[in-house]
């Protein structure tokens, strides 16, 4: 039985951003991390933050042998945001805001304005995969500003992103196409004469683990590739603080629950199911709410715990904010097994996944100085 890992917004990836925001002179009202704050006070010429997508504690433990530059420098184990998904977690990391404040809460959200479940990063219908090209008035949320754009310090700020990440400061954003360009971009910025702060994002090993699983040979190869990337940055920079974390971890999927085939459950819903396969949101017809809760628990409680959404909001699972209306009436969360819900016939049957309240919530705070 997996251990239940609840979000903790005093010891989470969001607190990394809060600490860095405060360091850069940005307005901040979120708790900071003393261990990171102490290291930042040492006045390094360069400060580099890297988010490796999916590089949580579970993938590290499953794939790396000692000694290595990553696990040897884990200073603290943190929690991801909830749901622990790239859409939600990277938005929290880059904007230094709680999930319930920014509203980018999961891979897909139901937008009443168009009566569709929308993959919000891709602007497409989650069920038909049709591109939507939504207008601003159709979207109840907009991408928040990145905190490092508001820096007021003696550090020049740059970002290093793949081309699909939206930015406003194109002049100081460096786009890379492969691992070599990623390393070269960071090391070249660090060689400038003035103080530099870099925010960088790398999409692996998440993509590989989705396709092949956390304990696959492919995942092991990709994670060892990440080790080499970090070693190169470390060896080719001086007087540099390197801070590494992940948006979330991953688990090997144990099985699939094709809930869309359950006519009794589906007939009780006002909208299609959305959010995440291990944190699924349900909007239920008013007259069916009691029956839905009883039936879901009877059929699926072995693998998923059903919560009333408002209870999760009241207990702080999403932090502070006012975007709770996006989350529906109930949320079913993977808590005791590693199965995923399949929403519809076009859903992905991934071999690795996240967003439950098990090992995928644990991420490292890695601090390396040279």
C-alpha positions as CSV (number, residue, x, y, z in Angstrom):
1,X,0.0,0.0,0.0
2,X,1.4,3.4,-1.0
3,X,1.9,6.1,1.6
4,X,-0.3,9.1,1.2
5,X,1.8,12.2,0.5
6,X,-0.1,15.4,0.8
7,X,1.1,18.8,-0.5
8,X,3.0,21.0,1.9
9,X,3.4,24.6,0.8
10,X,6.0,25.3,3.4
11,X,8.3,22.6,2.0
12,X,7.5,22.5,-1.7
13,X,8.9,23.4,-5.1
14,X,6.9,26.7,-4.8
15,X,9.1,27.6,-1.9
16,X,12.2,27.4,-4.1
17,X,10.6,30.0,-6.3
18,X,9.7,32.1,-3.3
19,X,13.3,32.0,-2.1
20,X,14.7,32.9,-5.5
21,X,12.1,35.7,-5.9
22,X,13.1,37.2,-2.6
23,X,16.7,36.9,-3.6
24,X,16.1,38.8,-6.8
25,X,14.2,41.6,-5.0
26,X,10.8,40.6,-6.2
27,X,7.7,41.0,-4.0
28,X,7.0,37.7,-2.2
29,X,4.5,36.6,0.4
30,X,5.2,32.8,0.2
31,X,7.4,31.0,2.8
32,X,11.1,30.6,1.8
33,X,13.5,27.8,2.4
34,X,16.2,28.6,5.0
35,X,18.7,26.1,3.6
36,X,18.5,27.7,0.1
37,X,18.4,31.2,1.5
38,X,21.6,30.6,3.5
39,X,23.4,29.4,0.3
40,X,22.2,32.3,-1.8
41,X,23.7,34.7,0.8
42,X,27.2,33.6,-0.2
43,X,27.2,36.1,-3.1
44,X,27.9,33.8,-6.0
45,X,28.6,35.5,-9.3
46,X,26.2,33.1,-11.1
47,X,23.0,31.5,-9.8
48,X,21.5,28.9,-12.1
49,X,18.1,27.2,-11.4
50,X,17.2,24.1,-13.6
51,X,13.9,22.3,-13.6
52,X,14.3,18.8,-15.0
53,X,10.8,17.6,-15.9
54,X,9.9,14.5,-14.0
55,X,13.2,14.1,-12.1
56,X,11.6,13.2,-8.8
57,X,13.0,11.2,-5.9
58,X,11.4,7.9,-7.2
59,X,13.1,8.1,-10.7
60,X,16.4,9.0,-9.1
61,X,16.3,6.2,-6.6
62,X,15.2,3.7,-9.2
63,X,17.9,4.6,-11.9
64,X,21.0,6.0,-10.4
65,X,23.9,4.3,-8.5
66,X,26.2,6.1,-6.1
67,X,28.2,8.2,-6.4
68,X,26.7,10.8,-8.8
69,X,26.5,14.5,-8.8
70,X,22.7,14.6,-8.4
71,X,21.9,12.3,-5.4
72,X,25.1,13.2,-3.7
73,X,23.9,16.8,-3.5
74,X,20.3,16.4,-2.4
75,X,19.9,18.8,0.5
76,X,16.2,18.4,1.1
77,X,13.2,16.3,-0.1
78,X,10.3,18.6,-1.1
79,X,6.8,18.0,-2.3
80,X,5.4,19.0,-5.6
81,X,2.4,21.2,-6.0
82,X,-1.0,19.5,-6.4
83,X,-1.9,18.1,-8.8
84,X,1.7,17.1,-9.4
85,X,1.7,17.8,-13.2
86,X,3.8,19.8,-15.5
87,X,1.0,22.2,-16.3
88,X,0.4,23.1,-12.7
89,X,3.9,22.7,-11.2
90,X,5.9,24.6,-13.8
91,X,3.4,27.4,-13.8
92,X,3.8,27.7,-10.0
93,X,7.6,27.5,-10.3
94,X,7.8,30.2,-13.0
95,X,5.2,32.6,-11.6
96,X,5.8,32.0,-7.8
97,X,2.1,31.7,-7.3
98,X,-0.1,29.0,-5.7
99,X,-2.1,26.6,-8.0
100,X,-5.4,28.1,-6.8
101,X,-4.1,31.6,-7.7
102,X,-2.9,30.9,-11.3
103,X,-5.5,28.3,-12.2
104,X,-3.4,26.2,-14.6
105,X,-4.3,23.3,-12.5
106,X,-4.0,20.3,-14.8
107,X,-3.4,19.1,-18.3
108,X,-7.0,19.6,-19.3
109,X,-9.6,22.0,-17.8
110,X,-13.3,22.3,-18.6
111,X,-14.1,25.7,-20.1
112,X,-17.8,26.5,-19.8
113,X,-17.5,29.2,-22.4
114,X,-16.9,26.7,-25.1
115,X,-18.3,23.6,-23.4
116,X,-15.1,21.6,-23.9
117,X,-12.3,20.1,-22.0
118,X,-9.3,21.9,-23.1
119,X,-5.6,20.8,-23.1
120,X,-4.6,24.3,-21.9
121,X,-0.9,24.2,-22.9
122,X,-1.8,23.1,-26.4
123,X,-5.1,24.9,-26.8
124,X,-6.9,21.8,-28.1
125,X,-9.9,19.7,-27.3
126,X,-8.8,16.9,-25.0
127,X,-11.4,14.5,-26.4
128,X,-11.2,15.0,-30.1
129,X,-7.6,16.5,-30.2
130,X,-9.0,19.3,-32.4
131,X,-7.0,22.6,-32.3
132,X,-9.3,25.2,-30.8
133,X,-7.6,28.7,-31.2
134,X,-9.6,30.1,-28.3
135,X,-10.0,33.8,-27.9
136,X,-9.0,35.5,-24.6
137,X,-12.7,35.9,-23.7
138,X,-13.1,32.1,-24.0
139,X,-10.4,31.4,-21.4
140,X,-11.1,31.9,-17.7
141,X,-7.4,31.9,-17.0
142,X,-4.3,33.6,-18.5
143,X,-0.7,32.7,-18.1
144,X,0.8,34.6,-15.2
145,X,3.9,36.7,-15.4
146,X,7.2,34.9,-14.5
147,X,8.5,36.2,-11.2
148,X,12.1,36.6,-12.6
149,X,10.8,39.3,-15.0
150,X,10.2,41.5,-12.0
151,X,13.8,41.2,-10.7
152,X,15.2,44.2,-8.9
153,X,18.8,43.3,-8.2
154,X,22.3,43.4,-9.6
155,X,21.9,40.1,-11.4
156,X,21.1,40.1,-15.1
157,X,18.3,37.6,-15.7
158,X,18.1,35.1,-18.5
159,X,16.0,32.1,-19.3
160,X,16.9,29.0,-21.2
161,X,13.9,27.2,-22.7
162,X,12.8,25.0,-25.5
163,X,11.1,26.9,-28.3
164,X,7.5,26.0,-27.2
165,X,7.7,27.8,-23.9
166,X,6.0,31.2,-24.0
167,X,8.1,34.2,-23.0
168,X,7.8,37.9,-23.0
169,X,11.5,38.8,-22.8
170,X,12.7,37.3,-26.0
171,X,15.9,39.2,-25.9
172,X,17.1,37.4,-22.8
173,X,15.6,34.0,-23.6
174,X,17.8,31.4,-25.2
175,X,16.2,28.6,-27.2
176,X,17.9,25.3,-27.4
177,X,17.2,22.3,-29.7
178,X,19.3,19.6,-28.0
179,X,21.2,18.8,-24.8
180,X,24.5,20.3,-26.2
181,X,22.8,23.6,-26.9
182,X,21.2,23.5,-23.5
183,X,24.6,23.2,-21.8
184,X,26.3,25.7,-24.1
185,X,23.6,28.3,-23.5
186,X,24.0,28.1,-19.7
187,X,27.8,28.0,-19.6
188,X,28.2,30.9,-22.1
189,X,25.9,33.1,-20.0
190,X,27.8,32.2,-16.9
191,X,31.1,33.4,-18.5
192,X,29.9,36.9,-18.8
193,X,31.7,39.5,-16.6
194,X,28.6,40.6,-14.7
195,X,26.4,38.7,-12.2
196,X,24.0,36.3,-13.9
197,X,20.7,34.6,-12.8
198,X,19.5,31.8,-15.1
199,X,16.1,30.1,-15.0
200,X,16.3,26.9,-17.2
201,X,13.9,24.1,-18.1
202,X,14.6,20.7,-19.6
203,X,11.7,18.4,-20.6
204,X,13.4,15.1,-19.8
205,X,13.3,12.5,-18.3
206,X,9.5,13.0,-18.1
207,X,8.7,12.4,-21.8
208,X,10.7,9.2,-21.9
209,X,9.2,7.8,-18.6
210,X,5.7,8.5,-19.9
211,X,6.4,6.3,-23.0
212,X,8.5,3.5,-21.4
213,X,8.1,3.7,-17.6
214,X,10.2,4.8,-14.7
215,X,12.2,1.5,-14.4
216,X,12.8,1.0,-18.1
217,X,16.2,0.9,-19.7
218,X,15.2,4.0,-21.7
219,X,14.5,6.0,-18.5
220,X,17.8,4.9,-17.0
221,X,19.7,6.0,-20.1
222,X,17.9,9.4,-20.1
223,X,18.5,10.1,-16.4
224,X,22.2,9.2,-16.7
225,X,22.2,11.7,-19.6
226,X,20.9,14.3,-17.2
227,X,23.8,13.5,-14.9
228,X,26.2,14.2,-17.7
229,X,24.5,17.5,-18.5
230,X,24.9,18.7,-14.9
231,X,28.5,17.5,-14.8
232,X,29.3,19.5,-17.9
233,X,27.7,22.7,-16.5
234,X,29.5,22.2,-13.2
235,X,32.9,21.7,-14.9
236,X,32.5,24.6,-17.3
237,X,31.5,27.3,-14.8
238,X,33.1,29.1,-11.9
239,X,31.8,30.8,-8.8
240,X,28.4,29.4,-9.7
241,X,25.5,28.1,-7.5
242,X,23.5,25.4,-9.4
243,X,20.1,24.7,-8.0
244,X,18.2,21.7,-9.4
245,X,14.7,20.4,-8.8
246,X,11.8,18.9,-10.7
247,X,8.2,19.8,-11.2
248,X,7.1,16.3,-10.1
249,X,8.3,12.7,-10.1
250,X,6.7,9.6,-11.7
251,X,5.6,6.1,-10.9
252,X,5.3,3.0,-13.1
253,X,1.6,2.6,-14.0
254,X,0.2,-0.7,-12.6
255,X,-3.0,-0.7,-14.6
256,X,-5.7,1.3,-16.3
257,X,-9.3,1.9,-15.2
258,X,-11.4,2.6,-18.3
259,X,-14.0,4.6,-16.5
260,X,-15.5,6.0,-19.7
261,X,-17.0,2.5,-20.3
262,X,-19.0,2.8,-17.0
263,X,-22.4,4.0,-18.3
264,X,-23.8,4.4,-14.7
265,X,-21.1,6.8,-13.7
266,X,-21.0,8.6,-17.0
267,X,-24.7,9.3,-17.1
268,X,-24.4,11.2,-13.8
269,X,-22.0,13.7,-15.2
270,X,-22.7,17.2,-16.5
271,X,-19.5,17.4,-18.5
272,X,-16.7,15.1,-19.6
273,X,-14.1,14.0,-17.1
274,X,-11.0,16.2,-17.0
275,X,-7.9,17.4,-15.2
276,X,-5.5,14.4,-14.8
277,X,-5.6,10.6,-15.0
278,X,-4.5,10.2,-11.4
279,X,-6.3,13.3,-10.2
280,X,-9.6,13.4,-12.2
281,X,-12.2,16.1,-11.8
282,X,-15.9,15.4,-12.1
283,X,-18.8,17.8,-12.6
284,X,-21.9,15.9,-11.4
285,X,-25.6,16.6,-12.0
286,X,-27.1,18.1,-8.9
287,X,-29.6,15.4,-8.4
288,X,-26.9,12.7,-8.7
289,X,-24.2,13.9,-6.4
290,X,-25.1,11.6,-3.5
291,X,-25.5,8.6,-5.7
292,X,-22.3,9.3,-7.6
293,X,-20.3,9.5,-4.5
294,X,-21.6,6.2,-3.2
295,X,-21.2,4.4,-6.5
296,X,-17.7,5.7,-7.2
297,X,-16.5,4.6,-3.8
298,X,-18.1,1.2,-4.2
299,X,-16.5,0.5,-7.6
300,X,-13.2,2.3,-7.5
301,X,-12.1,3.0,-3.9
302,X,-9.4,0.3,-4.0
303,X,-7.4,2.5,-6.4
304,X,-8.7,6.0,-6.1
305,X,-9.9,8.1,-3.1
306,X,-12.9,10.3,-4.0
307,X,-12.8,13.8,-2.4
308,X,-15.3,16.6,-2.4
309,X,-13.4,19.4,-4.2
310,X,-14.4,22.0,-1.6
311,X,-12.9,19.8,1.1
312,X,-9.5,19.7,-0.7
313,X,-9.7,23.5,-1.2
314,X,-10.5,24.0,2.5
315,X,-7.6,21.8,3.5
316,X,-5.1,23.7,1.4
317,X,-4.3,21.1,-1.3
318,X,-4.1,23.9,-4.0
319,X,-2.7,26.7,-1.8
320,X,-4.4,30.0,-1.7
321,X,-6.5,31.6,-4.4
322,X,-9.9,32.0,-6.1
323,X,-9.8,29.6,-9.0
324,X,-11.7,26.7,-7.3
325,X,-14.6,26.9,-9.7
326,X,-12.3,25.2,-12.3
327,X,-12.1,22.0,-10.3
328,X,-15.6,20.7,-10.4
329,X,-17.5,18.9,-7.7
330,X,-15.4,15.9,-6.9
331,X,-11.7,14.8,-7.5
332,X,-10.6,11.2,-7.6
333,X,-7.0,10.9,-6.6
334,X,-4.6,7.9,-7.0
335,X,-3.7,7.2,-3.4
336,X,-3.1,3.5,-2.7
337,X,-2.1,2.0,-6.1
338,X,-0.4,3.1,-9.2
339,X,-3.3,2.9,-11.7
340,X,-4.6,5.7,-14.0
341,X,-8.1,6.6,-15.1
342,X,-8.9,6.4,-18.8
343,X,-11.3,9.2,-19.6
344,X,-12.1,8.4,-23.2
345,X,-11.1,6.2,-26.2
346,X,-8.4,8.7,-27.3
347,X,-6.7,8.8,-23.9
348,X,-3.0,7.9,-23.7
349,X,-2.1,4.6,-22.0
350,X,1.1,5.9,-20.5
351,X,3.5,3.5,-18.9
352,X,4.8,6.1,-16.4
353,X,2.6,8.8,-14.8
354,X,2.2,11.2,-11.9
355,X,-0.5,13.5,-10.2
356,X,-1.5,11.0,-7.5
357,X,-0.6,11.4,-3.8
358,X,2.1,8.7,-3.8
359,X,5.8,8.7,-4.7
360,X,5.3,11.1,-7.6
361,X,4.9,13.9,-5.1
362,X,8.5,13.7,-3.8
363,X,11.1,15.9,-5.5
364,X,14.7,16.8,-4.6
365,X,16.3,20.1,-3.8
366,X,19.8,19.7,-5.2
367,X,22.3,22.4,-4.4
368,X,25.8,22.3,-6.1
369,X,28.4,24.9,-5.8
370,X,31.8,25.2,-7.4
